[in-house]
Amino acid sequence: MASVESINLKIKEIEDEMARTQKNKATNQHMGLLKAKIAKLKRQLVDGPAGGGGGGKGDGFDVNKSGDARIGLVGFPSVGKSTLLQVMTGTFSEVAAYEFTTLTCIPGIIRHEGAKLQMLDLPGIIEGAADGKGRGRQVIATARTCNVIVMVLDASKPLTHKALIEHELEGFGMRLNKSPPDITYKKKDKGGVNIVTNRPLTKLSEETIRAICKEYRIISADFVFRCDATEDEFIDVCEGNRVYLPCIYVMNKIDALSLEELELLDKVEHYCPLSGNLKWNLEGFLDKIWKYCDMIRVYTKPKGQDPDWTDPVVLPRNKRTVEAFCNRIHRNMIKSFKHAIVYGASAKHRPQTVGKDHILEDEDVVQIVKKV
């Protein structure tokens, strides 16, 4: 496998060719092909090419997942990530006024709304992290496993830092605050590439789709487009390793700003202003994290006793069936499951007897009845 330097050189050559190429209908197919080639080369960088610097797992990066959700703090060096972790979780991460104080991944736990949230203080990302500079690869590989990304930005520094970090994360196949394109992709043994569109494709031609398929050696497959997809979105579907994560942009050190500057920052989407040093707006920040985690709390009720209000079972909103609830408590519980008695918003009458496919809502109370 090629080294990091040779892959970066190939990417640079293709990017230069893209810059030289005029954008029009005649060159669309060629541009799509070049984008696909770049995506393939970047995937080689993520997987860690042989002989490249900065490969392998770093000490302190393989942190065990604990709690109900994982929140990763990413940002440039010295923007206040460690101070924020210390204030929020009470975990000590070395804090100093110079860059690259944190060199490994430091975990901490926050309790909020009865749930345990694991917060990771990741080392500072520098430009070129996706190319293996600094400890960028390990940092971003750990960030991919998080439920929510918190991008910590220094409010007194230019907003271009936000675009730079976004570019590094995009290079690693992370898509922030985006939903996956509605494209169904099914491989076949024979029959060639079939394209079905439910709406007109204005940004993609059939020739471009076939050219990208050829680059990925997809010879026979069915594609169903239910959205007006772009070339990049189609490449994401072919790659199949993209992670779609919610992201909160935290503007730290707002104590150094004037009111007019704060009003300007208010126009940034998904943002949360705070000051880690002065402990301003930490509650608002926690509420925002909980909202972006998109989880529900379900309380257990032993037979003949009151519900346990202190320790809820926390489930992601897209997997909130009674079966998922049982598996969260113990994986063998579903084998002896007979039915469940549910109290709360999801019950049509209280209590309601339900099966394992019943969908639960936030703050429901569930009593499991086992087979005798």
ABEGO torsion letter per residue (X at the ends): XBBAAAAAAAAAAAAAAAAABBBBAAAAAAAAAAAAAAAAAAAAAAAGBBGBBGBEBBBGABBBBBEABBBBBBEBBGAGAAAAAAAAAGBBBBBBABBGABABBBBBBBBBGGBBBBBBBBBBBBBGAAAGBEAAAAAAAAAAABABBBBBBBAABBAAAAAAAAAAAAAAGBBBGBBBBBBBBBBBABGEBBBBBABBBAABBAAAAAAAAAAAGBABBBBBBABBBBAAAAAAAAAGABBBBBBBBBBBGAAABBAAAAAAAAABBGBBBBBAAAGBGAAAAAAAAAAAAGBBBBBBBBBGBBBBAABBBBBBAABABAAAAAAAABAAAAAABABBBBBEAABABOBBBBBAABBBBBGBBBBBBBBX
